[in-house]
C-alpha cells in the first residue's frame, strides 16, 4: 500500500516521503480500516512516539497521521462492536503506524461509527480537534454555564471547536490570535477578540477558564488572568505558570468512542462546524503538509478521493 513515511528525525517536515509499505493485519481486538480521509498534526514530528515504540526502540520508517475516516475491511480475533463494511472515524494509537496510508490496523475501541450523512473528509477532521476541545473543556476544565473562557489560537482547527462547544454549553467566549483571525473567530462564535500583536492581553481581566493552544509567553501571562477557583488548560505541553488561586492542567488527548459520538451528532444537526483549510490527495500530501503560506484550519488528505460513499 502507499503511505507517507518518515525515517530521519532531524529532517523535520522535509523528511516526509510517499512510499510503498506492507498492508497491515488485524491483531487481537484490532480492525483494519481502508482509509478514505486522514488528518495530520504538524507537532507529530516532535513526539517521541513517532520515532520509537513504548520500549524506546526505533520504529522507523513510521507512517504519519493519527486521525481517520474510512471503512472497516477486517476484524481481528475478539473484536466486538464493529462490523466489516461499517463506516468509522477515530484516533489511532500514537505508537503505531498511522493514517496517512491506504490502510491502518488499530484497536476497535478507538473508533466510532461515522453516520452515512457525514462526509469522510469531515469525519477525518474531527478526532483530534474535537476530542481535545471536549476533554479540555468538560473533563479537565470542568466548564459550567455562565463562565467565561479565553481561547488562544481561536481561529485554528482546535480553537474553533473550543469556541463552539463552550458557547453551546452557555459560556462567554473571548478568542485570541492574529488580526487576520478576528473575523473567523467571531464567525465561529467568539463574543470578543484580542489581537495578540496589537491589543493588551491583560485588558481581558479575569476569566474562569483559559484554553491555551499557543504556549510560551502567552501561556505564562495567561495564568495571571485566571480567577480564583478557575483553570488554565494547556494543550501544547506542560503549563509553564500556574494561577495563583486555581488549577493548571496539561493533558494528552485520548480516544473516546462516546465523545466522538457526541461530537459527530453535533455536526449532523448543525451545532458544530469543522474548520478545514486544505484538502489534498495522498500523492500530493507531502506538498500539502509543507505549505508555502500560512493556512488557517486543518489539512485533510483524501486517500480515496474517488470514493464519496461506502456501499
MORA-V778434 format. One record per residue. N is the residue number from 1. RES is the residue in three letters. OMEGA is omega in radians with two decimals (999 if undefined). Layout:
n:N res:RES omega:OMEGA
n:N res:RES omega:OMEGA
This chain:
n:1 res:UNK omega:3.06
n:2 res:UNK omega:3.13
n:3 res:UNK omega:3.03
n:4 res:UNK omega:-3.05
n:5 res:UNK omega:3.00
n:6 res:UNK omega:3.13
n:7 res:UNK omega:-3.00
n:8 res:UNK omega:-3.07
n:9 res:UNK omega:-3.11
n:10 res:UNK omega:-3.03
n:11 res:UNK omega:-3.14
n:12 res:UNK omega:-3.10
n:13 res:UNK omega:-3.13
n:14 res:UNK omega:-3.11
n:15 res:UNK omega:3.13
n:16 res:UNK omega:3.01
n:17 res:UNK omega:3.07
n:18 res:UNK omega:-3.05
n:19 res:UNK omega:3.00
n:20 res:UNK omega:3.12
n:21 res:UNK omega:3.09
n:22 res:UNK omega:3.07
n:23 res:UNK omega:-3.07
n:24 res:UNK omega:3.03
n:25 res:UNK omega:-3.09
n:26 res:UNK omega:3.01
n:27 res:UNK omega:3.10
n:28 res:UNK omega:3.14
n:29 res:UNK omega:3.12
n:30 res:UNK omega:2.80
n:31 res:UNK omega:2.90
n:32 res:UNK omega:3.13
n:33 res:UNK omega:2.96
n:34 res:UNK omega:-2.99
n:35 res:UNK omega:3.05
n:36 res:UNK omega:3.12
n:37 res:UNK omega:-3.07
n:38 res:UNK omega:3.03
n:39 res:UNK omega:-3.11
n:40 res:UNK omega:3.08
n:41 res:UNK omega:-3.05
n:42 res:UNK omega:-3.12
n:43 res:UNK omega:3.09
n:44 res:UNK omega:-3.08
n:45 res:UNK omega:3.11
n:46 res:UNK omega:-3.09
n:47 res:UNK omega:3.06
n:48 res:UNK omega:-3.08
n:49 res:UNK omega:3.08
n:50 res:UNK omega:-2.97
n:51 res:UNK omega:-3.10
n:52 res:UNK omega:3.09
n:53 res:UNK omega:-3.07
n:54 res:UNK omega:3.09
n:55 res:UNK omega:3.08
n:56 res:UNK omega:3.07
n:57 res:UNK omega:3.13
n:58 res:UNK omega:3.13
n:59 res:UNK omega:3.10
n:60 res:UNK omega:0.03
n:61 res:UNK omega:-3.11
n:62 res:UNK omega:3.02
n:63 res:UNK omega:-3.07
n:64 res:UNK omega:3.05
n:65 res:UNK omega:3.12
n:66 res:UNK omega:3.10
n:67 res:UNK omega:-3.13
n:68 res:UNK omega:2.86
n:69 res:UNK omega:-3.09
n:70 res:UNK omega:-3.05
n:71 res:UNK omega:3.13
n:72 res:UNK omega:3.13
n:73 res:UNK omega:-3.14
n:74 res:UNK omega:3.12
n:75 res:UNK omega:3.03
n:76 res:UNK omega:3.12
n:77 res:UNK omega:3.06
n:78 res:UNK omega:-3.09
n:79 res:UNK omega:3.11
n:80 res:UNK omega:3.00
n:81 res:UNK omega:3.12
n:82 res:UNK omega:3.14
n:83 res:UNK omega:3.11
n:84 res:UNK omega:-3.11
n:85 res:UNK omega:-3.10
n:86 res:UNK omega:3.02
n:87 res:UNK omega:-3.09
n:88 res:UNK omega:2.96
n:89 res:UNK omega:-3.13
n:90 res:UNK omega:-2.97
n:91 res:UNK omega:-3.09
n:92 res:UNK omega:-3.13
n:93 res:UNK omega:3.14
n:94 res:UNK omega:-2.99
n:95 res:UNK omega:-3.12
n:96 res:UNK omega:3.10
n:97 res:UNK omega:-2.93
n:98 res:UNK omega:-2.80
n:99 res:UNK omega:3.04
n:100 res:UNK omega:-3.00
n:101 res:UNK omega:-3.13
n:102 res:UNK omega:3.11
n:103 res:UNK omega:3.01
n:104 res:UNK omega:2.97
n:105 res:UNK omega:-3.10
n:106 res:UNK omega:-3.14
n:107 res:UNK omega:-3.11
n:108 res:UNK omega:-3.06
n:109 res:UNK omega:3.14
n:110 res:UNK omega:-3.12
n:111 res:UNK omega:3.03
n:112 res:UNK omega:3.08
n:113 res:UNK omega:3.07
n:114 res:UNK omega:-3.11
n:115 res:UNK omega:-3.07
n:116 res:UNK omega:-3.13
n:117 res:UNK omega:3.08
n:118 res:UNK omega:-3.10
n:119 res:UNK omega:3.12
n:120 res:UNK omega:3.14
n:121 res:UNK omega:3.11
n:122 res:UNK omega:-3.13
n:123 res:UNK omega:-3.12
n:124 res:UNK omega:-3.12
n:125 res:UNK omega:-2.97
n:126 res:UNK omega:-2.90
n:127 res:UNK omega:-3.07
n:128 res:UNK omega:-3.11
n:129 res:UNK omega:-3.08
n:130 res:UNK omega:-3.13
n:131 res:UNK omega:3.09
n:132 res:UNK omega:3.13
n:133 res:UNK omega:-3.09
n:134 res:UNK omega:-3.08
n:135 res:UNK omega:-3.14
n:136 res:UNK omega:-3.11
n:137 res:UNK omega:-2.91
n:138 res:UNK omega:3.12
n:139 res:UNK omega:-3.03
n:140 res:UNK omega:-3.12
n:141 res:UNK omega:3.13
n:142 res:UNK omega:-3.07
n:143 res:UNK omega:3.05
n:144 res:UNK omega:3.11
n:145 res:UNK omega:3.10
n:146 res:UNK omega:3.13
n:147 res:UNK omega:3.10
n:148 res:UNK omega:-3.10
n:149 res:UNK omega:3.04
n:150 res:UNK omega:-3.08
n:151 res:UNK omega:3.07
n:152 res:UNK omega:-3.09
n:153 res:UNK omega:-2.95
n:154 res:UNK omega:-3.08
n:155 res:UNK omega:-3.12
n:156 res:UNK omega:-3.07
n:157 res:UNK omega:3.13
n:158 res:UNK omega:-3.08
n:159 res:UNK omega:-3.13
n:160 res:UNK omega:3.04
n:161 res:UNK omega:3.12
n:162 res:UNK omega:-3.12
n:163 res:UNK omega:-3.04
n:164 res:UNK omega:-3.12
n:165 res:UNK omega:-3.13
n:166 res:UNK omega:3.13
n:167 res:UNK omega:3.12
n:168 res:UNK omega:-3.14
n:169 res:UNK omega:3.06
n:170 res:UNK omega:3.14
n:171 res:UNK omega:3.02
n:172 res:UNK omega:-2.97
n:173 res:UNK omega:3.01
n:174 res:UNK omega:3.12
n:175 res:UNK omega:3.03
n:176 res:UNK omega:3.10
n:177 res:UNK omega:3.07
n:178 res:UNK omega:-3.10
n:179 res:UNK omega:-3.13
n:180 res:UNK omega:-3.11
n:181 res:UNK omega:-3.00
n:182 res:UNK omega:-3.04
n:183 res:UNK omega:-3.14
n:184 res:UNK omega:3.13
n:185 res:UNK omega:3.13
n:186 res:UNK omega:3.13
n:187 res:UNK omega:3.14
n:188 res:UNK omega:3.03
n:189 res:UNK omega:3.07
n:190 res:UNK omega:3.12
n:191 res:UNK omega:3.08
n:192 res:UNK omega:3.11
n:193 res:UNK omega:3.08
n:194 res:UNK omega:3.06
n:195 res:UNK omega:-3.01
n:196 res:UNK omega:3.13
n:197 res:UNK omega:-3.02
n:198 res:UNK omega:-3.12
n:199 res:UNK omega:3.10
n:200 res:UNK omega:-3.14
n:201 res:UNK omega:-3.08
n:202 res:UNK omega:3.12
n:203 res:UNK omega:3.12
n:204 res:UNK omega:-3.05
n:205 res:UNK omega:-3.06
n:206 res:UNK omega:3.06
n:207 res:UNK omega:-3.12
n:208 res:UNK omega:-3.05
n:209 res:UNK omega:2.98
n:210 res:UNK omega:3.11
n:211 res:UNK omega:-2.98
n:212 res:UNK omega:3.11
n:213 res:UNK omega:-3.09
n:214 res:UNK omega:3.12
n:215 res:UNK omega:3.11
n:216 res:UNK omega:-3.08
n:217 res:UNK omega:3.14
n:218 res:UNK omega:3.12
n:219 res:UNK omega:3.14
n:220 res:UNK omega:-3.13
n:221 res:UNK omega:-3.09
n:222 res:UNK omega:-3.12
n:223 res:UNK omega:-3.12
n:224 res:UNK omega:-3.11
n:225 res:UNK omega:-3.07
n:226 res:UNK omega:3.12
n:227 res:UNK omega:3.07
n:228 res:UNK omega:-3.13
n:229 res:UNK omega:-3.12
n:230 res:UNK omega:-3.03
n:231 res:UNK omega:2.95
n:232 res:UNK omega:3.13
n:233 res:UNK omega:-3.10
n:234 res:UNK omega:-3.08
n:235 res:UNK omega:-3.02
n:236 res:UNK omega:3.14
n:237 res:UNK omega:3.12
n:238 res:UNK omega:3.06
n:239 res:UNK omega:-3.11
n:240 res:UNK omega:3.07
n:241 res:UNK omega:-3.12
n:242 res:UNK omega:3.04
n:243 res:UNK omega:-3.12
n:244 res:UNK omega:-3.09
n:245 res:UNK omega:-3.12
n:246 res:UNK omega:-3.11
n:247 res:UNK omega:2.93
n:248 res:UNK omega:-3.07
n:249 res:UNK omega:2.93
n:250 res:UNK omega:-3.05
n:251 res:UNK omega:3.01
n:252 res:UNK omega:-3.08
n:253 res:UNK omega:-3.11
n:254 res:UNK omega:3.06
n:255 res:UNK omega:3.12
n:256 res:UNK omega:-3.06
n:257 res:UNK omega:-3.10
n:258 res:UNK omega:3.12
n:259 res:UNK omega:3.07
n:260 res:UNK omega:3.10
n:261 res:UNK omega:3.09
n:262 res:UNK omega:-3.08
n:263 res:UNK omega:-3.09
n:264 res:UNK omega:3.08
n:265 res:UNK omega:3.10
n:266 res:UNK omega:3.06
n:267 res:UNK omega:-3.10
n:268 res:UNK omega:-3.07
n:269 res:UNK omega:2.97
n:270 res:UNK omega:3.12
n:271 res:UNK omega:-3.06
n:272 res:UNK omega:3.08
n:273 res:UNK omega:3.09
n:274 res:UNK omega:-2.99
n:275 res:UNK omega:-3.10
n:276 res:UNK omega:-3.13
n:277 res:UNK omega:-3.07
n:278 res:UNK omega:3.00
n:279 res:UNK omega:3.14
n:280 res:UNK omega:3.10
n:281 res:UNK omega:-3.03
n:282 res:UNK omega:-3.14
n:283 res:UNK omega:-3.13
n:284 res:UNK omega:-3.01
n:285 res:UNK omega:-3.08
n:286 res:UNK omega:3.11
n:287 res:UNK omega:-3.10
n:288 res:UNK omega:-3.12
n:289 res:UNK omega:3.04
n:290 res:UNK omega:-3.02
n:291 res:UNK omega:3.12
n:292 res:UNK omega:3.08
n:293 res:UNK omega:-3.09
n:294 res:UNK omega:3.12
n:295 res:UNK omega:3.09
n:296 res:UNK omega:-3.11
n:297 res:UNK omega:-2.99
n:298 res:UNK omega:3.02
n:299 res:UNK omega:3.13
n:300 res:UNK omega:3.10
n:301 res:UNK omega:3.08
n:302 res:UNK omega:-3.08
n:303 res:UNK omega:3.05
n:304 res:UNK omega:-3.01
n:305 res:UNK omega:-3.10
n:306 res:UNK omega:-3.08
n:307 res:UNK omega:-3.13
n:308 res:UNK omega:3.13
n:309 res:UNK omega:3.07
n:310 res:UNK omega:3.11
n:311 res:UNK omega:999
